[in-house]
């Protein structure tokens, strides 16, 4: 799939082209002679073309490369700053009917190159709309008589955003910052994968211990034992302060952490039993299951059931959240800043 962008037409042709789009046809210029049909010109040798045919073919032969499933975007249609886009459902054809466009330079009309579009996909939008990704917005500024948008996924995401008005800018969040944060979120899965690959097995426990040592109010991180039966389900025992650090308004609490360097989906019930045992053994306030895998819905439900049955909170840090946690508290370990 490709995304083709057509430059804004002569001002006198704007309404004509927009009306045609509403009827299911995208139009392009450089077709001011009756012999401008590209399907015919393509079969001729260069020396057989007259000057007008040569000029028309050079400017528009790219239209023969537009395929079904591609998208076409008309810039400054129906008005300046607006764009109208639709998906292609048929390849190039030539309009044999004359029109009144371009009467100052032709007797036949212009914008007779046609591409049939699906009117059900037709959408008109402001190219600076916050739902449009910054790269796409920039590519919808004038850059020639036609060009393409290489990042088709960004374009399709922009179209989906526009249809649902998905982007809601609140507070001090700018257009660029919103989409930057969204792009970073897409990278979290890869970061979690890299954390697991570089810290298999017990190595992940030590790495997570280093991160917890950097969490505010944590006063001690104990590496606990080397396996079930010696650690009683607690790979890490975290001591942290709560309350106000004056007089007797501050107390110390314990959280136990079960660390799993897993891939794929995590639905291991034993993990839940182990963290419950650890909470009881060490009289912990709560417990955390820390896994680089993605927990299933059934696993989450079983954790919630266990939490209710023991009367203490059990949290889960998994998948993308692992990357978020590490980036938030361990940036000094990851970057030279």
Buried (B, 14 or more C-beta within 10 A) or exposed (E): EBBBBBBBBBEEBBEBBBEBBBEBBBBBBBBBBBBBBBEEBEEEEEEEBEEBBBBBBEBBBBBBEBEEEBBBBBBBBBEEEBBBBBBBBBBBBBBEEEBEBBEEEBEBBBBBBBBBBBBEBBBBBBBEBBBBBBBBBEBBEEEEBBBBBEBBEBBBBBBEBBEEEEBEEEEEEEBEEBBEEBEEEEEBBEBBBEBBEEBEEBEBBEBBBEBBBBBEEBEEBBEBBEEEEEBBBBBBBBBBBEEEEEEEEEEEBBBBBBBBBBBEEBBBEEBBEBBBBBBBBBEBBBBBBBBBBBBEEEBEEBBEEBBEEBEBBBBBBBBBBBBBBBBEBBEEEEEEE
